[in-house]
């Protein structure tokens, strides 16, 4: 679900779950954060995948500019979710912010 007009920015969030997390609560908070992000100025879209065997996931959100990303990072509800992620859900995470200069894709017909 990435945007088609370059350039734009992506926030790549790579995470690994702790053992025995509350997956229902995690899913609920995740859906709330997606709905909240959609309301943020500069939000362009999101893609996400998680490997159930390794508990590693990658979420990529797309933003118009770095200012939009900074505003999202400081959103009060997002800050609460970030704290909960550190204390209850993730044993490791990494965030990468990059400027997308070009994209292409293939779709089998």
C-alpha positions as a Markdown table, in Angstrom:
| # | Residue | x | y | z |
|---|---|---|---|---|
| 1 | Unk | 0.0 | 0.0 | 0.0 |
| 2 | Unk | 2.9 | 2.3 | -0.6 |
| 3 | Unk | 2.3 | 5.7 | -2.3 |
| 4 | Unk | 3.1 | 6.1 | -5.9 |
| 5 | Unk | 4.4 | 9.7 | -6.0 |
| 6 | Unk | 8.0 | 10.0 | -5.1 |
| 7 | Unk | 9.8 | 11.2 | -3.1 |
| 8 | Unk | 8.3 | 10.4 | 0.2 |
| 9 | Unk | 9.5 | 8.9 | 3.5 |
| 10 | Unk | 9.2 | 5.5 | 5.0 |
| 11 | Unk | 9.4 | 4.5 | 8.6 |
| 12 | Unk | 10.5 | 0.8 | 8.9 |
| 13 | Unk | 9.8 | -0.7 | 12.2 |
| 14 | Unk | 11.3 | -4.2 | 12.8 |
| 15 | Unk | 10.3 | -5.9 | 16.0 |
| 16 | Unk | 10.6 | -9.2 | 17.9 |
| 17 | Unk | 8.0 | -10.1 | 20.5 |
| 18 | Unk | 8.7 | -11.1 | 24.1 |
| 19 | Unk | 7.4 | -14.5 | 25.1 |
| 20 | Unk | 3.8 | -14.9 | 26.0 |
| 21 | Unk | 2.5 | -11.4 | 25.1 |
| 22 | Unk | -1.3 | -10.6 | 25.2 |
| 23 | Unk | -1.8 | -11.0 | 21.4 |
| 24 | Unk | -5.4 | -9.7 | 21.7 |
| 25 | Unk | -4.4 | -6.5 | 23.4 |
| 26 | Unk | -1.5 | -6.1 | 21.0 |
| 27 | Unk | -3.8 | -6.4 | 18.0 |
| 28 | Unk | -6.3 | -4.0 | 19.5 |
| 29 | Unk | -3.6 | -1.4 | 20.1 |
| 30 | Unk | -2.1 | -1.9 | 16.7 |
| 31 | Unk | -5.5 | -1.3 | 15.0 |
| 32 | Unk | -6.0 | 1.8 | 17.1 |
| 33 | Unk | -2.6 | 3.1 | 16.1 |
| 34 | Unk | -3.3 | 2.5 | 12.4 |
| 35 | Unk | -6.6 | 4.4 | 12.6 |
| 36 | Unk | -4.9 | 7.2 | 14.6 |
| 37 | Unk | -2.0 | 7.4 | 12.1 |
| 38 | Unk | -4.5 | 7.7 | 9.2 |
| 39 | Unk | -5.8 | 11.0 | 10.7 |
| 40 | Unk | -2.3 | 12.5 | 11.0 |
| 41 | Unk | -1.3 | 15.1 | 8.4 |
| 42 | Unk | 1.2 | 13.7 | 6.0 |
| 43 | Unk | 0.2 | 10.0 | 6.5 |
| 44 | Unk | 0.3 | 8.1 | 3.2 |
| 45 | Unk | -0.1 | 4.4 | 4.0 |
| 46 | Unk | 1.1 | 1.3 | 5.7 |
| 47 | Unk | 2.3 | -2.3 | 5.0 |
| 48 | Unk | 2.9 | -4.9 | 7.7 |
| 49 | Unk | 3.9 | -8.6 | 8.0 |
| 50 | Unk | 4.8 | -10.9 | 10.9 |
| 51 | Unk | 6.4 | -14.3 | 10.8 |
| 52 | Unk | 4.5 | -16.4 | 13.4 |
| 53 | Unk | 7.4 | -18.9 | 13.7 |
| 54 | Unk | 10.1 | -16.3 | 14.6 |
| 55 | Unk | 7.8 | -13.7 | 16.2 |
| 56 | Unk | 9.6 | -11.1 | 14.0 |
| 57 | Unk | 7.6 | -8.4 | 12.3 |
| 58 | Unk | 8.1 | -5.6 | 9.9 |
| 59 | Unk | 5.8 | -2.6 | 9.6 |
| 60 | Unk | 6.5 | 0.1 | 7.0 |
| 61 | Unk | 4.5 | 3.4 | 7.3 |
| 62 | Unk | 4.7 | 6.0 | 4.6 |
| 63 | Unk | 4.8 | 9.8 | 5.1 |
| 64 | Unk | 4.9 | 12.9 | 3.1 |
| 65 | Unk | 7.9 | 14.4 | 4.9 |
| 66 | Unk | 10.1 | 14.3 | 8.0 |
| 67 | Unk | 7.9 | 16.8 | 9.8 |
| 68 | Unk | 4.9 | 14.5 | 9.5 |
| 69 | Unk | 7.0 | 11.6 | 11.0 |
| 70 | Unk | 8.2 | 13.8 | 13.9 |
| 71 | Unk | 4.6 | 14.9 | 14.6 |
| 72 | Unk | 3.4 | 11.2 | 14.7 |
| 73 | Unk | 6.3 | 10.2 | 17.0 |
| 74 | Unk | 5.1 | 12.9 | 19.5 |
| 75 | Unk | 1.4 | 12.1 | 19.3 |
| 76 | Unk | 0.3 | 11.5 | 22.9 |
| 77 | Unk | -1.7 | 8.3 | 22.2 |
| 78 | Unk | 1.2 | 7.0 | 20.2 |
| 79 | Unk | 3.6 | 7.8 | 23.0 |
| 80 | Unk | 1.5 | 5.6 | 25.4 |
| 81 | Unk | 1.5 | 2.7 | 22.8 |
| 82 | Unk | 5.3 | 3.1 | 22.5 |
| 83 | Unk | 5.8 | 2.8 | 26.3 |
| 84 | Unk | 3.5 | -0.3 | 26.3 |
| 85 | Unk | 5.5 | -1.8 | 23.5 |
| 86 | Unk | 8.7 | -1.4 | 25.5 |
| 87 | Unk | 7.3 | -2.8 | 28.7 |
| 88 | Unk | 4.9 | -5.5 | 27.5 |
| 89 | Unk | 5.3 | -6.5 | 23.9 |
| 90 | Unk | 8.8 | -6.2 | 22.4 |
| 91 | Unk | 12.1 | -7.7 | 23.4 |
| 92 | Unk | 13.8 | -5.9 | 20.5 |
| 93 | Unk | 12.9 | -3.3 | 17.9 |
| 94 | Unk | 14.6 | -1.1 | 15.4 |
| 95 | Unk | 13.3 | 1.9 | 13.5 |
| 96 | Unk | 14.7 | 3.0 | 10.2 |
| 97 | Unk | 13.6 | 6.2 | 8.5 |
| 98 | Unk | 14.4 | 6.6 | 4.9 |
| 99 | Unk | 13.6 | 8.8 | 1.9 |
| 100 | Unk | 12.1 | 6.9 | -1.0 |
| 101 | Unk | 13.4 | 8.2 | -4.3 |
| 102 | Unk | 11.9 | 5.5 | -6.5 |
| 103 | Unk | 9.6 | 2.5 | -6.4 |
| 104 | Unk | 8.3 | -0.2 | -8.7 |
| 105 | Unk | 6.3 | -3.4 | -8.4 |
| 106 | Unk | 5.2 | -6.4 | -10.3 |
| 107 | Unk | 1.6 | -7.9 | -10.3 |
| 108 | Unk | 1.0 | -11.2 | -12.1 |
| 109 | Unk | -2.1 | -11.0 | -14.2 |
